Amino acid sequence: MGITIVEKAGHEVLFLPTYSPDLNDIEHDFSALKRARMYAPSGTSLDDIIRYYCNN
């Protein structure tokens, strides 16, 4: 029934594949930043961690 309402409104329902972090490049960067934050000296700002990550 739900699809019928959507189709009547002129739209189409697309079923997408299950989300996979392995297929999303930004997830690799987030993982590296989390690791860098974990090992950064106490008091290091997140801005400094990101700046260092982006420059290397």
C-alpha positions as CSV (number, residue, x, y, z in Angstrom):
1,M,0.0,0.0,0.0
2,G,2.8,2.4,0.8
3,I,4.4,2.1,-2.6
4,T,1.1,2.8,-4.3
5,I,0.8,6.2,-2.4
6,V,4.3,7.1,-3.4
7,E,3.8,6.1,-7.0
8,K,0.5,8.1,-7.2
9,A,2.5,11.1,-6.0
10,G,4.8,10.6,-9.0
11,H,7.8,9.3,-7.1
12,E,9.7,6.0,-7.2
13,V,10.9,3.9,-4.3
14,L,14.5,2.7,-4.6
15,F,15.8,0.0,-2.3
16,L,19.4,0.6,-1.5
17,P,22.0,-2.0,-0.5
18,T,22.9,-2.3,3.1
19,Y,25.4,0.4,4.3
20,S,29.0,-0.8,4.4
21,P,31.7,1.3,6.0
22,D,34.3,-0.5,3.9
23,L,32.8,1.0,0.8
24,N,32.7,4.6,2.1
25,D,36.1,6.3,1.9
26,I,35.3,8.9,4.6
27,E,35.0,6.1,7.2
28,H,38.7,5.3,6.7
29,D,39.6,8.9,7.5
30,F,37.3,8.9,10.6
31,S,38.9,5.8,11.8
32,A,42.4,7.2,11.4
33,L,41.4,10.5,13.1
34,K,39.9,8.6,16.1
35,R,43.1,6.6,16.4
36,A,45.2,9.8,16.2
37,R,43.1,11.4,18.9
38,M,43.5,8.4,21.1
39,Y,47.3,8.5,20.9
40,A,47.7,12.3,20.8
41,P,49.3,14.0,23.9
42,S,46.9,15.1,26.5
43,G,45.5,18.6,25.8
44,T,46.0,18.4,22.0
45,S,43.1,20.0,20.3
46,L,41.0,18.2,17.7
47,D,41.8,21.0,15.3
48,D,45.5,20.3,15.7
49,I,44.9,16.6,15.2
50,I,42.9,17.2,12.0
51,R,45.5,19.8,10.8
52,Y,48.3,17.3,11.3
53,Y,46.4,14.5,9.7
54,C,45.5,16.6,6.6
55,N,49.1,17.7,6.1
56,N,50.6,14.2,6.2
